Amino acid sequence: MNQHIPVLLADTLALLAPKPGDSVLDCTLGLGGHSEAMLRLVSPDGELVGLDADTKNLALATKRLEPFGNRAHLVHANFREIPRCLPESLRTFDVILADLGLSSPHIDSPERGFTFRSDSELDMRFDQTRGMTAAMFIASVDRITLRDIFNKYGEVPSAHRLTDALIDRRATNPVRRSSDLVDAAKSVYAHKANDYLPQIFQALRIAVNDEVGALEHFLRIAPTLLKPGGRLAVISYHSLEDRLTKQTMKALCTAEKDIITGAESRAADFEILTPKPIGPSDDEIKMNPRSRSARLRAIRASLVYTPHP
Ligand SMILES: C[S@@+](CC[C@H](N)C(=O)[O-])C[C@H]1O[C@@H](n2cnc3c(N)ncnc32)[C@H](O)[C@@H]1O
């Protein structure tokens, strides 16, 4: 999330343990911080595939990773597109990382519409080359879906009232700019609106980018791309995403049992590397307040695991 200090860098490297010659898949390049550190550790001949949905971040990461030449394969893609977006030559990996959500430039660039602190077009897409902006989304979504989004992704109090305000006003007064959304929130929550704006904006961002759908896809496919002994880590910033990651990893690491005898009938293909999620230290939070909600979880494939990309 921060250009100079990637979130939970030391813990992530300790768990993923990239070694010389390893192949790495970084599904969320961002500014390339984790990728740069991993490329150093897999030198001299290890390779990395890096994906990002955001062309601007991809350009910044490309510049940063230039010194690694053709050992870094950088692709404009959503990780919802794995494995088909991967280069032919690199389809299985020793190390896979997803550091979810948005990056500092998203918040620090008011024109992207991620923040309520300045007025701009309500865009909120990671990938500005395709898909619906948040303004288009609000203009077309139905009432129940919108209410569920505010409830599930933002735990927004009285979500139905905000939903009604947006749906009722959109025919005459479309929500095109971040200030329109702020005005709608003020019409519902009055002086308390400022307290809820972070959750309201977060909920819409998660919906516009289908972040939960993308994570579900990632958690289904990424483990199948791990080489024997390969390691996979996820850093999430939302309790819903952390819960999804925890449950999926737990299922992957559970041995099959005989339904009659209860005896283990098939060993699990993976083992948990983080019995509890790892969060940032007080020092890291002080240096990078945006790391506050980060939760890191990781698993390792067994030495006899067969990837099936
Ligand atoms: C938290 S930042 C990653 C920071 C990075 N680890 C670093 O060290 O700089 C998340 C990045 O993932 C990208 N992203 C989010 N969801 C994505 C998805 N489904 N597919 C591809 N990229 C995604 C965002 O555009 C953003 O650049």
PDBQT file of the ligand as one rigid body, heavy atoms in Angstrom, charges set to zero:
ROOT
HETATM    1  C1  LIG A 401      -2.468  -3.349  -1.833  1.00  0.00    +0.000 C 
HETATM    2  S1  LIG A 401      -1.992  -3.005  -3.469  1.00  0.00    +0.000 S 
HETATM    3  C2  LIG A 401      -0.589  -4.054  -3.701  1.00  0.00    +0.000 C 
HETATM    4  C3  LIG A 401       0.697  -3.422  -3.241  1.00  0.00    +0.000 C 
HETATM    5  C4  LIG A 401       1.912  -4.236  -3.595  1.00  0.00    +0.000 C 
HETATM    6  N1  LIG A 401       1.964  -5.495  -2.896  1.00  0.00    +0.000 N 
HETATM    7  C5  LIG A 401       3.183  -3.463  -3.388  1.00  0.00    +0.000 C 
HETATM    8  O1  LIG A 401       4.091  -3.977  -2.726  1.00  0.00    +0.000 OA
HETATM    9  O2  LIG A 401       3.306  -2.345  -3.900  1.00  0.00    +0.000 OA
HETATM   10  C6  LIG A 401      -3.206  -3.870  -4.394  1.00  0.00    +0.000 C 
HETATM   11  C7  LIG A 401      -3.049  -3.781  -5.900  1.00  0.00    +0.000 C 
HETATM   12  O3  LIG A 401      -3.833  -4.836  -6.448  1.00  0.00    +0.000 OA
HETATM   13  C8  LIG A 401      -4.562  -4.373  -7.557  1.00  0.00    +0.000 C 
HETATM   14  N2  LIG A 401      -5.747  -5.220  -7.607  1.00  0.00    +0.000 N 
HETATM   15  C9  LIG A 401      -6.796  -5.245  -6.754  1.00  0.00    +0.000 A 
HETATM   16  N3  LIG A 401      -7.661  -6.209  -7.118  1.00  0.00    +0.000 NA
HETATM   17  C10 LIG A 401      -7.152  -6.805  -8.231  1.00  0.00    +0.000 A 
HETATM   18  C11 LIG A 401      -7.580  -7.880  -9.064  1.00  0.00    +0.000 A 
HETATM   19  N4  LIG A 401      -8.724  -8.523  -8.847  1.00  0.00    +0.000 N 
HETATM   20  N5  LIG A 401      -6.785  -8.245 -10.092  1.00  0.00    +0.000 NA
HETATM   21  C12 LIG A 401      -5.610  -7.599 -10.332  1.00  0.00    +0.000 A 
HETATM   22  N6  LIG A 401      -5.161  -6.571  -9.576  1.00  0.00    +0.000 NA
HETATM   23  C13 LIG A 401      -5.916  -6.184  -8.534  1.00  0.00    +0.000 A 
HETATM   24  C14 LIG A 401      -4.828  -2.921  -7.289  1.00  0.00    +0.000 C 
HETATM   25  O4  LIG A 401      -4.968  -2.225  -8.515  1.00  0.00    +0.000 OA
HETATM   26  C15 LIG A 401      -3.560  -2.504  -6.531  1.00  0.00    +0.000 C 
HETATM   27  O5  LIG A 401      -2.592  -2.016  -7.417  1.00  0.00    +0.000 OA
ENDROOT
TORSDOF 0
